[in-house]
Amino acid sequence: MAGSYVNNDGLEVRFGTDIGNRGAKAGVTTGSGKRRELVLIVDLVALGAGGTSFTADLNNDGTKDGFNPSNTPLPVGAIIVDKATIINLTTPAGGTSYSVGTWQEVGTVVDADGINIDAALAAGAQVGTQVSSVTGPWYVAVKVTGTYTAGKVKIIVPYGSGHLLGGSVTRPSLYFYRGFQMAQHKDLTGAELHEPKGADSASDGDVYVANGAGSGAWTAIYSGIIALNQYFQTSRMDDISAVNNRVFFDTPVQSEIVSLSAILDGAVTTGDATLSIYVNGVLFTDTLVVPFASSTVGTRASMAAITANTVSAGSVIEVRSNGGCDTTQKAYITLGLRAK
């Protein structure tokens, strides 16, 4: 016969064949570089359905519901360096899964999967955090899902002091825990790489721009660029007053027509000239009217296209006058395009 109970002095008493057994009581070893490791062995079968590896029956009702004061917890201020290493002493069978987490001495859960979310070794939310002075110290235990018919595991939780050599911090050091060397930035790869400061709140497409004073800000990558992706072509029309006098433009990349302007080389008379646009011989909806009234050398007229359009790369764009004015006069035609 075997068993244990907590006496009135708060001491765990074992009897029968359980005398001398450690059970799920955690112990501490010293790892490499003075990193410490909390080690416990858990019999998954003994936990029953959905059980937790408590070590003490605090109210002596026959059910373990907390931890004996002689158990070793993670002390206040300690930092959980990494997820736990799990070694199968006996291959688990029968249960669904189990997690490794933390509890207070009285059995109040802090985070039931804070160290390992599951037996597949996914790291929990407490990895890299410091044991709180409010809820600590933290006792490490295993919580099962389902009922295991076989399985005994060794749990090794690495932790370190929250103090740097020569000083102290309240969060994990990037380099040393009292003699324990952490990975340096230059050695990190893949998912371990750090995101730049502020990346969590930056907008899609933003870039970090230094201000020359040791800081900077996230800014839209094209911020401050005028006429983004626009380009302009200019050609001389020999006589804007002649019917069907025309100029041609090439389209090197797929684009859209955004504007058209004309600058007169001198005055025109009688009436207004209308400039029409043709794309590969097909009339475009928008036109430009060049007024004759008050016209003189340098008179400029322009229009912004309002009709949605796409011009394929390699297309020929023609600007043609209707000859609505009199007086032979040259005009300088500028076509605005935007690559798309």
C-alpha positions in Angstrom: 0.0 0.0 0.0 1.3 3.5 -0.8 0.1 7.0 -0.3 0.8 10.5 1.1 -0.9 13.3 3.0 -0.1 16.8 4.4 0.0 16.9 8.2 -1.1 19.8 10.4 2.4 21.2 10.2 2.1 21.5 6.4 4.6 18.6 5.8 4.0 15.9 3.2 4.0 12.5 4.8 4.5 9.4 2.6 3.8 5.8 3.8 4.0 2.3 2.5 5.8 1.7 -0.8 5.5 5.5 -1.5 8.2 6.3 1.1 11.2 7.9 -0.6 9.4 8.4 -3.9 9.8 11.9 -5.4 6.5 11.7 -7.3 5.9 14.8 -9.4 7.9 17.0 -7.1 10.2 19.4 -9.0 13.9 19.6 -8.4 16.5 22.0 -9.7 19.7 21.3 -11.6 22.4 23.7 -12.9 22.6 23.8 -16.6 25.4 25.0 -18.9 26.6 28.6 -18.4 24.9 28.6 -14.9 21.5 28.5 -16.5 19.1 26.6 -14.1 16.7 23.9 -15.0 13.6 22.8 -13.1 13.1 19.1 -13.6 10.1 16.9 -12.7 8.9 13.5 -13.7 5.2 13.0 -14.3 3.2 9.8 -14.5 0.5 10.6 -17.0 -1.6 7.6 -16.1 -1.8 8.7 -12.4 -3.4 12.0 -13.4 -6.6 10.3 -14.6 -9.1 12.0 -16.9 -8.2 15.7 -17.4 -6.0 15.7 -14.3 -3.2 18.0 -13.2 0.1 16.9 -11.7 -0.6 18.4 -8.3 1.6 17.0 -5.5 -0.3 17.7 -2.4 -3.8 17.1 -0.9 -4.1 20.5 0.8 -7.5 19.9 2.4 -7.0 16.1 3.0 -10.1 15.2 1.1 -8.3 12.5 -0.9 -7.7 14.6 -4.0 -4.5 16.4 -4.8 -5.2 20.0 -5.4 -2.1 22.0 -4.8 1.6 21.8 -4.1 3.7 20.9 -1.1 5.8 23.8 0.3 8.8 21.5 -0.1 8.3 21.5 -3.9 10.6 23.7 -6.0 8.8 26.5 -7.8 10.1 29.0 -10.4 11.0 31.9 -8.1 9.8 35.5 -8.4 11.9 37.4 -10.9 13.1 34.3 -12.8 12.7 34.3 -16.5 11.5 31.2 -18.4 14.2 31.1 -21.0 12.6 28.6 -23.4 9.9 26.0 -23.7 10.3 22.8 -21.8 12.2 19.8 -23.1 10.0 16.7 -22.8 11.6 13.3 -22.6 9.4 10.2 -22.8 10.5 7.7 -20.2 7.5 5.5 -21.1 5.8 6.2 -24.4 2.4 7.9 -23.8 -0.8 6.2 -25.0 -4.5 6.6 -24.7 -4.8 10.4 -23.9 -5.4 13.2 -26.3 -2.6 15.6 -25.3 -1.1 17.4 -22.4 0.3 20.8 -21.7 3.0 22.2 -19.3 2.0 25.3 -17.4 2.2 27.1 -14.1 0.1 27.3 -10.9 0.3 28.9 -7.5 1.0 26.8 -4.4 -2.7 26.6 -3.4 -3.6 25.2 -6.8 -4.8 28.4 -8.5 -3.9 28.3 -12.2 -1.6 31.0 -13.6 -1.4 29.7 -17.2 -2.1 26.0 -17.8 -0.2 25.9 -21.1 2.1 28.9 -20.5 5.3 26.9 -21.1 4.3 24.2 -23.6 0.9 24.4 -25.3 1.0 20.7 -26.1 3.2 17.7 -26.2 4.3 18.7 -29.7 6.4 21.3 -27.9 4.7 24.4 -29.1 6.0 27.3 -26.9 3.4 28.9 -24.5 2.8 32.5 -23.8 5.0 32.6 -20.6 8.2 31.6 -22.5 10.5 34.7 -22.3 8.5 36.3 -19.5 9.4 36.9 -15.9 7.7 35.3 -12.9 5.4 37.9 -11.5 5.8 39.1 -7.9 1.9 39.2 -7.8 1.2 35.6 -8.7 4.6 34.0 -8.1 6.3 31.9 -7.3 5.1 29.6 -10.0 4.8 25.8 -9.6 5.2 23.8 -12.8 2.8 21.0 -13.6 1.3 19.0 -16.4 -2.4 19.0 -17.3 -3.8 16.2 -19.5 -6.6 16.1 -21.9 -8.3 12.7 -22.0 -7.2 9.6 -20.1 -3.7 8.2 -20.5 -3.3 4.4 -20.3 0.5 4.6 -20.4 3.1 7.3 -20.3 5.7 8.7 -18.0 7.6 11.9 -19.0 10.5 14.0 -17.8 9.9 17.7 -18.0 12.9 20.1 -18.1 12.1 23.8 -17.8 15.1 26.2 -18.4 15.1 29.5 -16.6 17.5 32.2 -15.6 17.9 35.1 -13.3 16.3 38.4 -14.3 19.6 40.2 -13.6 22.3 41.2 -16.1 25.9 41.1 -15.2 26.6 44.3 -13.4 22.9 45.5 -13.3 19.3 44.4 -13.2 16.4 44.4 -15.6 12.7 43.6 -15.3 12.5 41.7 -18.6 14.6 39.1 -20.5 18.1 40.2 -21.5 19.0 39.8 -25.1 22.5 38.7 -24.1 23.1 37.4 -20.6 21.3 36.0 -17.6 23.8 35.9 -14.7 26.4 34.1 -16.7 24.0 32.4 -19.2 24.6 33.6 -22.7 21.5 34.1 -24.9 21.6 34.1 -28.7 22.7 37.3 -30.2 20.8 39.1 -33.0 23.4 38.3 -35.6 22.9 34.6 -34.9 19.1 34.6 -35.2 17.4 33.0 -38.2 13.8 32.4 -39.5 11.0 33.0 -37.1 13.4 34.1 -34.4 14.3 37.3 -36.2 13.0 40.5 -34.6 10.6 42.8 -36.4 11.7 46.5 -36.6 10.4 48.8 -33.9 6.9 49.9 -34.7 6.2 47.3 -37.4 3.1 46.1 -35.5 1.3 49.4 -36.1 2.8 50.4 -39.5 0.4 50.4 -42.5 0.8 48.1 -45.4 3.6 49.3 -47.7 5.2 51.7 -45.2 8.9 52.0 -44.8 11.0 53.2 -41.9 12.7 56.5 -42.7 15.6 57.7 -40.5 15.5 61.3 -39.3 19.3 61.7 -38.9 18.9 62.1 -35.2 19.0 58.5 -34.1 15.3 57.8 -34.7 12.8 57.8 -37.5 9.2 57.1 -38.4 7.2 54.7 -40.6 6.2 56.5 -43.8 4.3 55.6 -46.9 6.8 54.3 -49.4 5.7 56.8 -52.1 5.0 59.7 -49.7 6.0 63.1 -51.3 6.3 61.8 -54.8 4.4 64.0 -57.3 2.7 62.4 -60.3 3.6 58.9 -59.3 4.3 56.7 -62.4 3.4 59.6 -64.8 5.4 60.5 -67.8 5.0 63.1 -70.5 5.7 63.3 -74.2 5.9 66.5 -76.3 5.7 67.0 -80.0 5.2 70.0 -82.3 2.1 70.4 -84.5 3.0 72.4 -87.6 -0.3 74.1 -88.1 -3.1 73.9 -85.5 -5.4 75.8 -87.9 -5.2 73.1 -90.6 -7.8 70.4 -90.6 -6.4 67.0 -89.5 -3.0 68.4 -88.8 -1.6 65.8 -86.3 1.2 64.6 -84.1 1.9 61.0 -82.9 3.1 59.5 -79.6 4.4 56.1 -78.7 3.2 54.1 -75.6 6.3 52.2 -74.3 4.4 50.5 -71.4 0.7 49.9 -70.6 -0.6 53.3 -69.5 -3.6 55.5 -69.2 -4.1 58.9 -70.7 -4.2 61.5 -67.9 -3.8 64.9 -69.6 -3.3 66.9 -72.8 -2.0 70.4 -73.2 -1.2 72.8 -76.1 1.0 75.9 -76.2 0.6 78.2 -79.1 3.6 79.7 -81.0 1.4 82.7 -81.8 -2.1 84.1 -82.0 -4.9 82.3 -83.9 -8.1 83.9 -85.1 -11.8 83.4 -86.0 -12.6 80.3 -83.9 -11.5 77.7 -81.4 -9.4 74.7 -82.3 -10.5 71.3 -80.9 -7.8 68.7 -80.4 -9.0 65.1 -80.5 -7.1 62.0 -79.3 -7.1 58.7 -81.2 -5.6 55.4 -79.9 -4.6 53.1 -82.7 -7.1 55.0 -84.9 -10.0 54.8 -82.4 -11.4 58.1 -81.1 -11.0 58.8 -77.4 -13.9 60.5 -75.6 -12.1 63.5 -74.0 -11.0 66.5 -76.1 -9.1 69.7 -75.6 -10.4 73.1 -76.8 -7.8 75.8 -77.6 -9.6 79.1 -77.6 -8.7 81.8 -80.1 -9.9 84.8 -77.9 -6.9 86.7 -76.5 -4.5 84.1 -77.9 -0.9 85.0 -78.3 2.5 83.5 -78.3 2.7 81.2 -75.2 -1.0 80.8 -74.7 -1.6 77.5 -73.0 -4.7 75.3 -72.9 -5.0 72.0 -71.0 -7.4 69.3 -69.9 -7.3 66.4 -67.4 -8.8 63.2 -68.7 -12.0 62.1 -66.9 -12.8 59.0 -68.9 -11.3 55.8 -67.5 -9.0 54.2 -70.0 -6.2 51.7 -70.5 -3.7 52.0 -73.4 -1.8 48.8 -74.2 2.0 48.9 -74.5 3.1 49.6 -78.1 -0.1 51.5 -79.0 0.1 54.7 -81.2 -1.6 57.7 -79.8 -2.5 60.5 -82.3 -3.6 64.1 -81.5 -5.5 65.6 -84.4 -6.8 69.2 -84.9 -10.2 70.0 -86.4 -8.8 73.2 -87.9 -11.4 75.3 -86.2 -9.2 78.4 -86.1 -7.6 80.6 -88.7 -4.0 81.8 -89.1 -1.2 79.3 -89.7 0.3 78.7 -86.3 2.6 76.1 -84.7 1.5 74.5 -81.4 3.5 72.4 -78.9 1.4 69.4 -77.8 2.2 67.6 -74.5 0.5 64.2 -73.7 0.5 63.1 -70.1 0.4 59.3 -69.4 0.5 57.2 -66.3 2.1 53.7 -66.4 -0.3 51.1 -65.0 
